[in-house]
Amino acid sequence: MFVLGIDTSNYATSLAIYDSNAKEVVCDKKEFLPVKQGALGLRQSDAVFHHTVALPNLLKQLHACAPLTQIEAVGVSCKPRPVEGSYMPCFLVGKAVAESIALSRGIPLVETTHQQGHVAAALLACGNSDLFEKELLVFHISGGTTELLLCRGYQILKKVGGTTDLYAGQAVDRIGVRLGFPFPAGSFLSEKAAECTATIKPKVSVKGTQCSLSGLENQCMRLLEQGYTPDYTAKYCLVAIARTIIKMIEAAHAEYPSLPVVCAGGVMSSDIIRQEVQAAVPGTYFVPGKYSSDNAIGVSVIASFEVGSWQTSSL
């Protein structure tokens, strides 16, 4: 069964087709929203416009890869997180397209959230199907959130921890843009950080499973003012985030011993963060950037699961 997933976040327009029988991604397409040089994101009205422009072309590309006439269900992220009051207009574009396709084809429509899509994509990329059935700890760290979640598969049970101020992705993007990189700046900051061979021991602010990241931005800006090189500053930023994650995992494991830890979200694409965390907490799951950054893969996987349950219950 082919399932179409649609995600229209504040960073990218994403489509994916998942084959629930073969348990593999057949095709996925993504286009980042254009942001002016030096800017730190888009207004929602601009994001809505760019999604509206991008979706028809991406659907054509997807259709050339895997004919849309073969899909048997549609999944879409309708809001950022599965909590009351979570809302962003950009997700309405994907929802409108998904509803139109589902109605015109007479196939099921599954509504989920952007955050659950991130979790599902990460679980798929881990290559361990048991994770979809287990309780686990999932970090969702991106430009729009920094949260440590207790999950059962892609179902989010509760928020265990997170930031009290700045998101990790915001810190990365602000520092990256300051260094002259385009927004979103994560991949560029990681490339620059890889040039630094210095050993860095950053200051971090963590209390239990709660962290503060506003100080990280200030520290990095101060480093630049003091004449430290861009590669050193970039590495300082990423190592500080990694050390923050490590301390939060240690605190979470005191309450939830031995639960697997999975890292999702665009910030987790950094090799430096992965290396630091896995060295301190072996067995922590990190996944390739394709599955960490904004994508529709997880949305299509969730729809596949939910439609499978619907079909079973309707027999």
SETI-80807 format. One record per residue (C-alpha): x, y, z; residue in one letter; residue number from 1. Coordinates in pm, 1 decimal, padded with zeros to 6 digits. Example, Ala and Ser with C-alpha at 12.3 -4.5 7.8 and 13.67 -1.06 7.14 Angstrom:
BEGIN
@x->01230.0, y->-00450.0, z->00780.0, resn->A, resi->1;
@x->01367.0, y->-00106.0, z->00714.0, resn->S, resi->2;
% end
This chain:
BEGIN
@x->00000.0, y->00000.0, z->00000.0, resn->M, resi->1;
@x->00138.6, y->00339.0, z->-00103.9, resn->F, resi->2;
@x->00073.3, y->00625.9, z->00139.4, resn->V, resi->3;
@x->00134.1, y->00993.0, z->00060.7, resn->L, resi->4;
@x->00268.0, y->01222.1, z->00333.8, resn->G, resi->5;
@x->00254.9, y->01604.4, z->00322.7, resn->I, resi->6;
@x->00432.1, y->01846.6, z->00557.9, resn->D, resi->7;
@x->00433.4, y->02224.9, z->00515.7, resn->T, resi->8;
@x->00649.8, y->02357.0, z->00798.0, resn->S, resi->9;
@x->00801.9, y->02700.4, z->00846.0, resn->N, resi->10;
@x->01124.0, y->02570.9, z->00688.0, resn->Y, resi->11;
@x->01032.9, y->02341.4, z->00399.4, resn->A, resi->12;
@x->00764.0, y->02200.8, z->00172.8, resn->T, resi->13;
@x->00792.2, y->01821.6, z->00192.2, resn->S, resi->14;
@x->00625.2, y->01522.2, z->00026.1, resn->L, resi->15;
@x->00688.3, y->01149.3, z->00062.6, resn->A, resi->16;
@x->00540.1, y->00817.9, z->-00044.7, resn->I, resi->17;
@x->00580.7, y->00520.8, z->00188.5, resn->Y, resi->18;
@x->00518.6, y->00159.8, z->00089.5, resn->D, resi->19;
@x->00365.5, y->-00004.7, z->00396.4, resn->S, resi->20;
@x->00405.8, y->-00354.0, z->00250.2, resn->N, resi->21;
@x->00776.6, y->-00322.5, z->00171.5, resn->A, resi->22;
@x->00824.5, y->-00092.5, z->00474.1, resn->K, resi->23;
@x->01035.3, y->00152.6, z->00277.1, resn->E, resi->24;
@x->01025.0, y->00506.3, z->00142.8, resn->V, resi->25;
@x->00946.1, y->00492.3, z->-00227.7, resn->V, resi->26;
@x->01014.3, y->00856.5, z->-00301.7, resn->C, resi->27;
@x->01045.3, y->01187.7, z->-00118.7, resn->D, resi->28;
@x->01075.4, y->01546.8, z->-00237.5, resn->K, resi->29;
@x->01154.3, y->01862.5, z->-00043.3, resn->K, resi->30;
@x->01206.2, y->02230.0, z->-00114.1, resn->E, resi->31;
@x->01331.4, y->02473.7, z->00148.7, resn->F, resi->32;
@x->01141.7, y->02799.0, z->00176.9, resn->L, resi->33;
@x->01347.1, y->03092.9, z->00044.8, resn->P, resi->34;
@x->01471.0, y->03336.6, z->00309.4, resn->V, resi->35;
@x->01647.1, y->03664.7, z->00230.7, resn->K, resi->36;
@x->02016.8, y->03685.0, z->00318.0, resn->Q, resi->37;
@x->02058.9, y->03802.5, z->00676.1, resn->G, resi->38;
@x->01698.1, y->03728.9, z->00774.1, resn->A, resi->39;
@x->01606.6, y->03491.8, z->01056.5, resn->L, resi->40;
@x->01302.7, y->03326.6, z->00906.3, resn->G, resi->41;
@x->00976.9, y->03408.8, z->00729.2, resn->L, resi->42;
@x->00649.4, y->03572.1, z->00816.9, resn->R, resi->43;
@x->00367.7, y->03318.5, z->00815.4, resn->Q, resi->44;
@x->00198.9, y->03493.3, z->00523.0, resn->S, resi->45;
@x->00516.4, y->03450.2, z->00318.7, resn->D, resi->46;
@x->00549.0, y->03085.5, z->00422.6, resn->A, resi->47;
@x->00190.2, y->03020.0, z->00311.9, resn->V, resi->48;
@x->00264.0, y->03180.4, z->-00025.8, resn->F, resi->49;
@x->00581.4, y->02979.1, z->-00085.6, resn->H, resi->50;
@x->00411.9, y->02650.3, z->00007.6, resn->H, resi->51;
@x->00128.4, y->02731.2, z->-00233.0, resn->T, resi->52;
@x->00380.3, y->02788.8, z->-00511.9, resn->V, resi->53;
@x->00600.5, y->02488.4, z->-00432.6, resn->A, resi->54;
@x->00343.1, y->02211.7, z->-00382.7, resn->L, resi->55;
@x->00219.7, y->02170.2, z->-00743.8, resn->P, resi->56;
@x->00573.8, y->02133.3, z->-00879.1, resn->N, resi->57;
@x->00676.2, y->01892.0, z->-00602.6, resn->L, resi->58;
@x->00363.5, y->01683.9, z->-00664.6, resn->L, resi->59;
@x->00460.1, y->01660.0, z->-01031.8, resn->K, resi->60;
@x->00809.3, y->01543.4, z->-00935.2, resn->Q, resi->61;
@x->00666.2, y->01288.5, z->-00693.5, resn->L, resi->62;
@x->00417.9, y->01164.5, z->-00953.3, resn->H, resi->63;
@x->00703.2, y->01105.0, z->-01199.8, resn->A, resi->64;
@x->00876.1, y->00891.6, z->-00937.0, resn->C, resi->65;
@x->00572.2, y->00705.7, z->-00801.4, resn->A, resi->66;
@x->00233.7, y->00768.1, z->-00970.1, resn->P, resi->67;
@x->-00010.8, y->00936.2, z->-00734.3, resn->L, resi->68;
@x->-00286.0, y->00721.0, z->-00884.7, resn->T, resi->69;
@x->-00139.6, y->00433.8, z->-00682.0, resn->Q, resi->70;
@x->-00170.8, y->00593.7, z->-00338.0, resn->I, resi->71;
@x->-00431.2, y->00447.2, z->-00105.1, resn->E, resi->72;
@x->-00417.1, y->00699.1, z->00180.7, resn->A, resi->73;
@x->-00293.1, y->01050.1, z->00259.1, resn->V, resi->74;
@x->-00127.9, y->01176.7, z->00576.7, resn->G, resi->75;
@x->-00068.5, y->01541.2, z->00662.7, resn->V, resi->76;
@x->00076.2, y->01740.6, z->00950.4, resn->S, resi->77;
@x->-00193.6, y->01990.2, z->01050.2, resn->C, resi->78;
@x->-00018.0, y->02171.3, z->01335.0, resn->K, resi->79;
@x->00321.6, y->02190.2, z->01505.1, resn->P, resi->80;
@x->00261.7, y->01972.7, z->01814.0, resn->R, resi->81;
@x->-00011.4, y->01745.8, z->01955.7, resn->P, resi->82;
@x->-00117.0, y->01991.8, z->02226.2, resn->V, resi->83;
@x->-00412.7, y->02225.2, z->02260.7, resn->E, resi->84;
@x->-00352.6, y->02566.2, z->02104.7, resn->G, resi->85;
@x->-00067.8, y->02453.4, z->01879.9, resn->S, resi->86;
@x->-00119.6, y->02637.8, z->01550.4, resn->Y, resi->87;
@x->00068.5, y->02783.8, z->01254.6, resn->M, resi->88;
@x->-00099.3, y->02900.0, z->00932.3, resn->P, resi->89;
@x->00165.5, y->02737.8, z->00711.4, resn->C, resi->90;
@x->00028.9, y->02391.9, z->00793.9, resn->F, resi->91;
@x->-00311.4, y->02484.9, z->00651.6, resn->L, resi->92;
@x->-00167.3, y->02476.4, z->00298.5, resn->V, resi->93;
@x->-00067.7, y->02112.6, z->00327.8, resn->G, resi->94;
@x->-00396.0, y->02026.6, z->00497.3, resn->K, resi->95;
@x->-00598.6, y->02181.5, z->00213.0, resn->A, resi->96;
@x->-00403.9, y->01988.8, z->-00051.7, resn->V, resi->97;
@x->-00424.3, y->01662.6, z->00145.9, resn->A, resi->98;
@x->-00801.3, y->01694.8, z->00193.9, resn->E, resi->99;
@x->-00848.8, y->01768.5, z->-00175.7, resn->S, resi->100;
@x->-00649.4, y->01462.8, z->-00282.8, resn->I, resi->101;
@x->-00822.8, y->01234.5, z->-00032.7, resn->A, resi->102;
@x->-01173.0, y->01353.5, z->-00126.6, resn->L, resi->103;
@x->-01110.5, y->01336.5, z->-00500.5, resn->S, resi->104;
@x->-00968.1, y->00983.8, z->-00473.8, resn->R, resi->105;
@x->-01208.8, y->00857.5, z->-00207.0, resn->G, resi->106;
@x->-00921.8, y->00742.0, z->00014.9, resn->I, resi->107;
@x->-00857.0, y->00783.7, z->00391.3, resn->P, resi->108;
@x->-00705.5, y->01104.6, z->00526.5, resn->L, resi->109;
@x->-00492.5, y->01088.3, z->00842.4, resn->V, resi->110;
@x->-00418.2, y->01410.3, z->01031.4, resn->E, resi->111;
@x->-00112.0, y->01422.3, z->01254.0, resn->T, resi->112;
@x->00139.7, y->01681.4, z->01373.5, resn->T, resi->113;
@x->00478.1, y->01803.6, z->01258.2, resn->H, resi->114;
@x->00642.5, y->01691.0, z->01582.4, resn->Q, resi->115;
@x->00503.0, y->01337.7, z->01561.2, resn->Q, resi->116;
@x->00623.8, y->01325.7, z->01201.1, resn->G, resi->117;
@x->00976.2, y->01402.7, z->01320.7, resn->H, resi->118;
@x->00954.3, y->01123.8, z->01578.9, resn->V, resi->119;
@x->00821.6, y->00867.2, z->01330.4, resn->A, resi->120;
@x->01085.4, y->00952.6, z->01068.1, resn->A, resi->121;
@x->01360.8, y->00911.5, z->01326.0, resn->A, resi->122;
@x->01221.7, y->00577.0, z->01445.3, resn->L, resi->123;
@x->01205.2, y->00449.9, z->01087.5, resn->L, resi->124;
@x->01564.8, y->00553.1, z->01022.2, resn->A, resi->125;
@x->01684.7, y->00376.1, z->01338.5, resn->C, resi->126;
@x->01615.6, y->00048.4, z->01159.9, resn->G, resi->127;
@x->01465.4, y->-00108.1, z->01471.5, resn->N, resi->128;
@x->01095.0, y->-00173.9, z->01422.9, resn->S, resi->129;
@x->01058.7, y->-00260.3, z->01793.3, resn->D, resi->130;
@x->01097.3, y->00108.9, z->01875.3, resn->L, resi->131;
@x->00749.2, y->00173.4, z->01732.6, resn->F, resi->132;
@x->00607.7, y->-00041.8, z->02013.7, resn->E, resi->133;
@x->00826.6, y->00066.9, z->02305.3, resn->K, resi->134;
@x->00839.6, y->00352.2, z->02551.0, resn->E, resi->135;
@x->01140.8, y->00568.8, z->02477.2, resn->L, resi->136;
@x->01286.9, y->00914.0, z->02526.2, resn->L, resi->137;
@x->01295.5, y->01133.7, z->02217.1, resn->V, resi->138;
@x->01472.7, y->01465.6, z->02177.0, resn->F, resi->139;
@x->01303.2, y->01693.9, z->01926.3, resn->H, resi->140;
@x->01548.7, y->01976.2, z->01872.6, resn->I, resi->141;
@x->01496.4, y->02216.0, z->01584.4, resn->S, resi->142;
@x->01440.3, y->02581.7, z->01503.1, resn->G, resi->143;
@x->01092.8, y->02570.5, z->01653.5, resn->G, resi->144;
@x->01134.2, y->02349.5, z->01959.1, resn->T, resi->145;
@x->01375.7, y->02199.7, z->02207.3, resn->T, resi->146;
@x->01193.6, y->01927.0, z->02395.9, resn->E, resi->147;
@x->01269.1, y->01594.9, z->02560.4, resn->L, resi->148;
@x->00964.2, y->01371.7, z->02520.6, resn->L, resi->149;
@x->00845.1, y->01046.3, z->02669.2, resn->L, resi->150;
@x->00691.9, y->00852.1, z->02380.9, resn->C, resi->151;
@x->00541.7, y->00517.2, z->02297.8, resn->R, resi->152;
@x->00641.4, y->00484.1, z->01936.6, resn->G, resi->153;
@x->00535.1, y->00806.5, z->01767.9, resn->Y, resi->154;
@x->00265.4, y->00872.6, z->02027.9, resn->Q, resi->155;
@x->00385.2, y->01146.7, z->02263.0, resn->I, resi->156;
@x->00293.3, y->01065.5, z->02623.5, resn->L, resi->157;
@x->00438.8, y->01368.8, z->02799.4, resn->K, resi->158;
@x->00703.1, y->01637.9, z->02787.4, resn->K, resi->159;
@x->00985.9, y->01539.3, z->03021.2, resn->V, resi->160;
@x->01209.3, y->01842.3, z->02973.4, resn->G, resi->161;
@x->01316.0, y->02121.8, z->02745.0, resn->G, resi->162;
@x->01440.9, y->02477.3, z->02724.3, resn->T, resi->163;
@x->01318.0, y->02759.8, z->02942.6, resn->T, resi->164;
@x->01402.6, y->03025.9, z->02683.8, resn->D, resi->165;
@x->01578.5, y->03001.8, z->02346.8, resn->L, resi->166;
@x->01541.9, y->02698.1, z->02119.4, resn->Y, resi->167;
@x->01865.3, y->02525.6, z->02018.3, resn->A, resi->168;
@x->01781.0, y->02579.3, z->01651.8, resn->G, resi->169;
@x->01730.6, y->02949.4, z->01713.6, resn->Q, resi->170;
@x->02076.8, y->02973.9, z->01868.6, resn->A, resi->171;
@x->02229.6, y->02784.9, z->01575.2, resn->V, resi->172;
@x->02052.5, y->03000.5, z->01317.3, resn->D, resi->173;
@x->02129.3, y->03331.9, z->01487.9, resn->R, resi->174;
@x->02496.6, y->03247.3, z->01522.8, resn->I, resi->175;
@x->02510.7, y->03108.7, z->01169.4, resn->G, resi->176;
@x->02346.8, y->03415.5, z->01017.2, resn->V, resi->177;
@x->02585.9, y->03635.4, z->01217.1, resn->R, resi->178;
@x->02869.9, y->03442.9, z->01048.6, resn->L, resi->179;
@x->02718.5, y->03520.7, z->00708.2, resn->G, resi->180;
@x->02545.7, y->03190.1, z->00637.6, resn->F, resi->181;
@x->02195.5, y->03167.4, z->00485.1, resn->P, resi->182;
@x->01892.8, y->03071.3, z->00694.4, resn->F, resi->183;
@x->01844.3, y->02797.6, z->00809.9, resn->P, resi->184;
@x->02212.0, y->02788.5, z->00899.5, resn->A, resi->185;
@x->02254.2, y->02448.4, z->01067.2, resn->G, resi->186;
@x->02433.2, y->02260.1, z->00788.8, resn->S, resi->187;
@x->02662.9, y->02555.6, z->00715.0, resn->F, resi->188;
@x->02751.8, y->02599.0, z->01082.6, resn->L, resi->189;
@x->02832.3, y->02227.1, z->01106.0, resn->S, resi->190;
@x->03062.1, y->02245.7, z->00803.8, resn->E, resi->191;
@x->03244.5, y->02544.4, z->00950.4, resn->K, resi->192;
@x->03272.1, y->02379.5, z->01293.8, resn->A, resi->193;
@x->03433.1, y->02071.8, z->01135.4, resn->A, resi->194;
@x->03731.9, y->02290.1, z->01040.2, resn->E, resi->195;
@x->03815.5, y->02350.1, z->01407.2, resn->C, resi->196;
@x->04054.2, y->02105.5, z->01578.0, resn->T, resi->197;
@x->04056.8, y->02276.9, z->01917.8, resn->A, resi->198;
@x->03926.0, y->02101.9, z->02227.7, resn->T, resi->199;
@x->03634.8, y->02303.4, z->02361.7, resn->I, resi->200;
@x->03479.3, y->02293.5, z->02707.3, resn->K, resi->201;
@x->03178.3, y->02523.8, z->02691.9, resn->P, resi->202;
@x->02967.9, y->02651.2, z->02978.5, resn->K, resi->203;
@x->02617.2, y->02506.4, z->02981.3, resn->V, resi->204;
@x->02309.5, y->02578.3, z->03189.8, resn->S, resi->205;
@x->02113.4, y->02265.0, z->03281.6, resn->V, resi->206;
@x->01899.1, y->02195.2, z->03587.0, resn->K, resi->207;
@x->01757.6, y->01844.2, z->03581.9, resn->G, resi->208;
@x->01586.6, y->01799.6, z->03245.8, resn->T, resi->209;
@x->01546.6, y->02175.4, z->03192.8, resn->Q, resi->210;
@x->01803.2, y->02385.8, z->03009.5, resn->C, resi->211;
@x->01863.8, y->02749.7, z->02926.5, resn->S, resi->212;
@x->02017.2, y->02838.2, z->02590.4, resn->L, resi->213;
@x->01994.7, y->03218.3, z->02576.8, resn->S, resi->214;
@x->02336.7, y->03235.7, z->02739.5, resn->G, resi->215;
@x->02484.6, y->03026.3, z->02458.3, resn->L, resi->216;
@x->02396.9, y->03290.0, z->02200.4, resn->E, resi->217;
@x->02554.1, y->03559.4, z->02416.3, resn->N, resi->218;
@x->02869.0, y->03352.2, z->02470.8, resn->Q, resi->219;
@x->02915.9, y->03294.0, z->02097.9, resn->C, resi->220;
@x->02860.5, y->03658.5, z->02009.4, resn->M, resi->221;
@x->03115.0, y->03751.8, z->02275.7, resn->R, resi->222;
@x->03366.7, y->03506.4, z->02129.5, resn->L, resi->223;
@x->03338.0, y->03675.8, z->01790.4, resn->L, resi->224;
@x->03379.0, y->04018.6, z->01947.5, resn->E, resi->225;
@x->03693.1, y->03892.9, z->02122.5, resn->Q, resi->226;
@x->03843.7, y->03782.4, z->01792.1, resn->G, resi->227;
@x->03784.9, y->03407.3, z->01804.3, resn->Y, resi->228;
@x->03761.9, y->03248.0, z->01459.1, resn->T, resi->229;
@x->03427.5, y->03154.2, z->01297.6, resn->P, resi->230;
@x->03516.9, y->02783.7, z->01302.4, resn->D, resi->231;
@x->03595.6, y->02795.2, z->01676.9, resn->Y, resi->232;
@x->03272.1, y->02983.3, z->01750.1, resn->T, resi->233;
@x->03067.5, y->02739.9, z->01539.5, resn->A, resi->234;
@x->03218.0, y->02440.5, z->01717.1, resn->K, resi->235;
@x->03164.7, y->02604.7, z->02057.3, resn->Y, resi->236;
@x->02794.7, y->02640.7, z->01977.3, resn->C, resi->237;
@x->02746.8, y->02277.9, z->01870.5, resn->L, resi->238;
@x->02956.2, y->02125.7, z->02149.8, resn->V, resi->239;
@x->02759.4, y->02332.1, z->02402.9, resn->A, resi->240;
@x->02432.7, y->02192.4, z->02265.3, resn->I, resi->241;
@x->02577.1, y->01840.6, z->02279.1, resn->A, resi->242;
@x->02686.9, y->01880.8, z->02643.2, resn->R, resi->243;
@x->02342.1, y->02017.8, z->02725.4, resn->T, resi->244;
@x->02179.3, y->01710.0, z->02570.0, resn->I, resi->245;
@x->02412.1, y->01477.6, z->02762.0, resn->I, resi->246;
@x->02322.2, y->01632.8, z->03097.9, resn->K, resi->247;
@x->01951.2, y->01617.4, z->03015.2, resn->M, resi->248;
@x->01977.0, y->01249.3, z->02919.7, resn->I, resi->249;
@x->02154.2, y->01172.6, z->03247.1, resn->E, resi->250;
@x->01878.8, y->01349.8, z->03442.2, resn->A, resi->251;
@x->01601.4, y->01177.5, z->03244.5, resn->A, resi->252;
@x->01758.9, y->00834.8, z->03295.5, resn->H, resi->253;
@x->01749.6, y->00891.8, z->03670.4, resn->A, resi->254;
@x->01369.6, y->00900.2, z->03637.7, resn->E, resi->255;
@x->01330.1, y->00662.5, z->03342.7, resn->Y, resi->256;
@x->01618.8, y->00415.2, z->03370.5, resn->P, resi->257;
@x->01741.1, y->00233.8, z->03061.9, resn->S, resi->258;
@x->01486.3, y->00377.3, z->02818.4, resn->L, resi->259;
@x->01626.5, y->00408.9, z->02463.4, resn->P, resi->260;
@x->01708.5, y->00765.2, z->02356.7, resn->V, resi->261;
@x->01634.4, y->00879.7, z->02001.9, resn->V, resi->262;
@x->01743.4, y->01217.0, z->01864.9, resn->C, resi->263;
@x->01518.5, y->01388.6, z->01609.1, resn->A, resi->264;
@x->01498.5, y->01733.9, z->01454.9, resn->G, resi->265;
@x->01721.0, y->01932.6, z->01223.7, resn->G, resi->266;
@x->01977.8, y->02033.3, z->01487.2, resn->V, resi->267;
@x->02047.2, y->01664.3, z->01551.2, resn->M, resi->268;
@x->02188.3, y->01631.7, z->01197.9, resn->S, resi->269;
@x->02519.7, y->01770.0, z->01325.4, resn->S, resi->270;
@x->02804.7, y->01517.9, z->01324.4, resn->D, resi->271;
@x->02971.7, y->01705.0, z->01610.2, resn->I, resi->272;
@x->02663.5, y->01676.7, z->01831.0, resn->I, resi->273;
@x->02624.4, y->01308.2, z->01741.8, resn->R, resi->274;
@x->02987.9, y->01225.1, z->01817.4, resn->Q, resi->275;
@x->02986.4, y->01409.1, z->02150.6, resn->E, resi->276;
@x->02659.8, y->01255.9, z->02269.7, resn->V, resi->277;
@x->02729.7, y->00899.4, z->02158.4, resn->Q, resi->278;
@x->03072.6, y->00910.0, z->02321.2, resn->A, resi->279;
@x->02912.6, y->01005.1, z->02653.4, resn->A, resi->280;
@x->02591.2, y->00803.0, z->02621.6, resn->V, resi->281;
@x->02658.2, y->00495.9, z->02402.7, resn->P, resi->282;
@x->02354.6, y->00351.5, z->02229.7, resn->G, resi->283;
@x->02184.1, y->00686.8, z->02174.0, resn->T, resi->284;
@x->02013.0, y->00676.2, z->01834.5, resn->Y, resi->285;
@x->02100.1, y->00941.4, z->01575.9, resn->F, resi->286;
@x->01969.9, y->00927.8, z->01219.9, resn->V, resi->287;
@x->02077.7, y->01071.9, z->00881.8, resn->P, resi->288;
@x->01992.0, y->01433.0, z->00805.1, resn->G, resi->289;
@x->01725.1, y->01332.0, z->00555.0, resn->K, resi->290;
@x->01525.7, y->01186.2, z->00844.6, resn->Y, resi->291;
@x->01624.3, y->01448.0, z->01105.2, resn->S, resi->292;
@x->01545.2, y->01772.9, z->00925.9, resn->S, resi->293;
@x->01191.2, y->01870.9, z->00825.9, resn->D, resi->294;
@x->01040.0, y->01603.3, z->00602.9, resn->N, resi->295;
@x->00712.7, y->01427.3, z->00518.6, resn->A, resi->296;
@x->00851.0, y->01076.1, z->00561.9, resn->I, resi->297;
@x->00733.6, y->01040.8, z->00919.5, resn->G, resi->298;
@x->00390.1, y->01174.2, z->00828.0, resn->V, resi->299;
@x->00350.5, y->00905.9, z->00560.0, resn->S, resi->300;
@x->00466.4, y->00637.7, z->00806.4, resn->V, resi->301;
@x->00212.7, y->00751.3, z->01067.4, resn->I, resi->302;
@x->-00064.9, y->00748.1, z->00807.9, resn->A, resi->303;
@x->00037.3, y->00395.8, z->00708.1, resn->S, resi->304;
@x->00007.8, y->00278.8, z->01069.7, resn->F, resi->305;
@x->-00322.6, y->00455.9, z->01129.3, resn->E, resi->306;
@x->-00483.1, y->00337.2, z->00805.7, resn->V, resi->307;
@x->-00368.6, y->-00015.3, z->00882.1, resn->G, resi->308;
@x->-00549.1, y->00007.7, z->01217.7, resn->S, resi->309;
@x->-00856.6, y->00154.2, z->01047.9, resn->W, resi->310;
@x->-00865.7, y->-00125.8, z->00790.9, resn->Q, resi->311;
@x->-00825.0, y->-00389.9, z->01061.0, resn->T, resi->312;
@x->-01104.9, y->-00242.8, z->01274.5, resn->S, resi->313;
@x->-01337.2, y->-00216.1, z->00973.0, resn->S, resi->314;
@x->-01310.3, y->-00584.7, z->00881.7, resn->L, resi->315;
% end
